[in-house]
Amino acid sequence: MDVPNDIPAQCPYCGVGCGTLIQTEKGRIVGMKPDPDHPTNTGLQCIKGLTSAEAIYVDRLTKPLIRIDHTDILAGTESATKGRFGDEVFREATWEEAEELIVSQTVGIVQQYGGNAVGLYGSGQLPVEGQYLENLFMKGVIGSNTIEANARMCMTSAVTGYFKSLGSDTPPTAYEDIELSDMVTHWGHNPRGAHPIVFWRIADHKQRNGIPTLIVDPRRTGSVQGYEGINPENSYHMQTINGDISIHNAIAHVLLTDHEEACNMEFLRQSTTGWEEYIEACKTRYSPEQAEEISMIDPAYIREVAAKWAEASILGRERGRGGVLSFWGIGYNQHLHGQNNTVSLINLMALSGNIGRPGCGPFSMPGQPNAMGERLTGGLTGRLPFNQGLGNEEWRNHIADSWRVPRERLAAVAPLQNTGYAIGMMERAMKGDVKAMFLIYATHIDLPDQHTLVRPALTKTFNVVQEIYRHAPNNLYADVILPASTWGEWVGGTYIQSERRFYVTDGTANPVPGTMPDMDMVIDKGRAIANGLGLDGDAIFPYQRKENGFYDPEEVFRDLVEASRGSDADLTGMLEVEERDGIGLYDQIRQHKGIQWPAPTYEIAKQGGTTRRYMNQEGWTDRPYGDFRTPDGKLHIHLCEQDYSQREEITREMSRAGTEEGYYFIDHMDVLVKARDMGLTPELPDFDFGGRAAAEIPQDKYPFWLGLGVVYEHFHTSKTIRSGTTRRLVPEMYIEMHPEDAEELGVSDGEWVKVVTRRGHYEARASIGLDSIVRPARNTVPKGYMFSPWNLSVADSADPEENKWLVNGVSHRAFDPVSGQADFKKLAMRIERMT
């Protein structure tokens, strides 16, 4: 077939959303190059995006597979071969046979146990159209509220924080605010490693205009070093472990007492609630000196940073653009108090008036190319598309009508519970309440506590896996595997990146033979399961395959745009543009290099959507809210605090999870609420046992902090290890270690060690300092704290018999009780030498 040589698309990796051109030869993808005309990256691209073609044709599945002794929930039999994925435990099947098994098990489970016994774990890498139909499939057809996604471990602390403070999800900002800002701060965010284009743009702005920068991170990362290389005098770095909220409040204290002119009291009185309690607490309980025990930061340093914050805030307000622009990433969200981290930062931004104008604001950065789509389409427990919850009866009826399902069916889902969200779904499976799981473009190994929770749970359930690779981790626990086509092969679909920009992710429309797009699978199985449950599957999924053999994602996108009418993410201006100007929906997006939601009117859609949200920046006179999306139209300030007075008692209780059989957090949510409200960590190191040789540390003591995160060269958990280039750059699991800790332990640079927590262990090479022989040797850690990346978890092998690098075998399942995010950053561990 005739395939263009350069196909415009959005990069398939992080949430920055770079424009890329897919290079093809004879219908196959052979390379990538950056789109010089895309407004996000303007011809720049990181190593992951540049090499993303390398992983496309490796180890591909081409036929459905059925486990020879698959779990049969209806017959009461459980597979004995789960945990293996060799050819001896699967047999090839036709698509029809695989679908028949899926339909019979799913329909039978729904009829016998109810829809909520079926779970789904979706992905921020799927296109919007597939995500939208997944939610329809689960809530509208199966009747389940047990729907989760890997966005839960990535960004839901930001999501719930935005809702609590601003009344709606997603950043109100735009990338162009970088160049308009007077100060940039990063909270638990290493942009040079996680979002390189953002770092490069900020660094260029700093170089040209001399803006101060602040990074709050335990490690001295490449971002810290990069900013210091431009100007060490105004490049600030706070090495705190868990002290972010105390730092926010301490900065607020200094603003209120030493820089009153930086506090926008008029804005607080007119446009916010809760500010009186917040100000009183910050003034009386959070001086830099009072906060130092938790913040770990010299009070004089906080005062210096606060002075820069005040200067930038005043300058931005007087000019009408600029001020403080604050970024955060997944590390900041991954706290037991992740939602409070977001709320607390927004409190500080509101106090200093850094919201509601160009060049400032709170700006969360997701880790996946379409985590924003997962959020907007409502593909999580309790959510509906377009920033509304299942409890909103009027909107629920509107969505039921848009989905062509009976209103009463969706109403029946509203009261169903999935306590604990993604982790709770696994705990419910352990208890027998969840009987089946769909895993779609998301790997189970990004969840915490693999050995005592996630994998035992998946052993019990009937699992349907839609997968690209033959030897992917999900296949270890699959009962049925459906071979999926992947990014670059699709026939269209959209992603939404961090500044709310929809972008058409075109592809070759020439996938590996035998594979099918995920969206097509959800339509086919959704239609069949709907019919099996007595619904009209053809009416719910009215789509028809086109001449190329695939469903048309633009047809689904049209449904989505129609359904957005009246929401704060209204896109129906695009329909007016189509009607008046004859430009199709996808072509509008292509012409603008993306459209930022909302786009509710002809005029706004015609100009490419809405650059910024809130405080009349939308240019949308009849929008369905006031200055902010809350019921009263105001920004809601909620005081967040930290209190370590019950730290040992509460962390001791949380340590029962993963170590005591039958202990589930869904039965002890009150413990998580206490930990959240007091701003605690999931566990504490045994500090008294530090400073010893490894052999002298008792087997039941864990004297070090361990943080898990990402490394620049790789993406999440398993895809980029199949790329030859990135695999060569960083090939093996490592642990960053302070030189003094290494010396005391008796560990040499490059030595293989065992990293042990209360729940498991993994092996890694010790990387000591910037001169380490272990790549990438890019960051340094404070004494008592160590770090390993998730990205190499199965780089040795996904086969459990050979896999020694699975870092989430050691992580803690404790989570924020509102956002559901686990804390991967503050684990207690010890080092064991292997020689």
DABELJO-V308341 format. One record per helix or strand of 2 or more residues. SS is the DSSP state (H for helix, E for strand). FROM is the first residue (numbers start at 1). TO is the last residue. If there is no record, write none. Layout:
ss=SS from=FROM to=TO
ss=SS from=FROM to=TO
This chain:
ss=E from=6 to=10
ss=E from=19 to=25
ss=E from=28 to=34
ss=H from=47 to=50
ss=H from=52 to=55
ss=E from=64 to=67
ss=H from=87 to=89
ss=E from=90 to=93
ss=H from=95 to=113
ss=H from=115 to=117
ss=E from=118 to=122
ss=H from=128 to=142
ss=E from=147 to=149
ss=H from=150 to=153
ss=H from=156 to=166
ss=H from=177 to=180
ss=E from=183 to=187
ss=H from=191 to=194
ss=H from=196 to=209
ss=E from=212 to=216
ss=H from=222 to=230
ss=H from=232 to=234
ss=E from=235 to=238
ss=H from=244 to=258
ss=H from=260 to=262
ss=H from=265 to=271
ss=E from=272 to=273
ss=H from=275 to=285
ss=H from=288 to=295
ss=H from=299 to=319
ss=E from=324 to=328
ss=H from=330 to=333
ss=H from=338 to=351
ss=E from=361 to=364
ss=H from=371 to=376
ss=E from=383 to=384
ss=E from=388 to=389
ss=H from=393 to=403
ss=H from=407 to=414
ss=H from=421 to=430
ss=E from=436 to=440
ss=H from=444 to=446
ss=H from=450 to=460
ss=E from=462 to=467
ss=H from=473 to=477
ss=E from=480 to=484
ss=E from=494 to=496
ss=E from=501 to=504
ss=H from=518 to=532
ss=H from=537 to=540
ss=H from=553 to=563
ss=H from=573 to=581
ss=H from=585 to=592
ss=E from=595 to=596
ss=H from=602 to=606
ss=E from=635 to=636
ss=H from=647 to=654
ss=H from=665 to=667
ss=H from=669 to=678
ss=H from=687 to=689
ss=H from=694 to=696
ss=E from=704 to=709
ss=H from=720 to=722
ss=H from=724 to=729
ss=E from=734 to=737
ss=H from=739 to=745
ss=E from=752 to=756
ss=E from=761 to=768
ss=E from=785 to=789
ss=H from=807 to=809
ss=E from=827 to=833
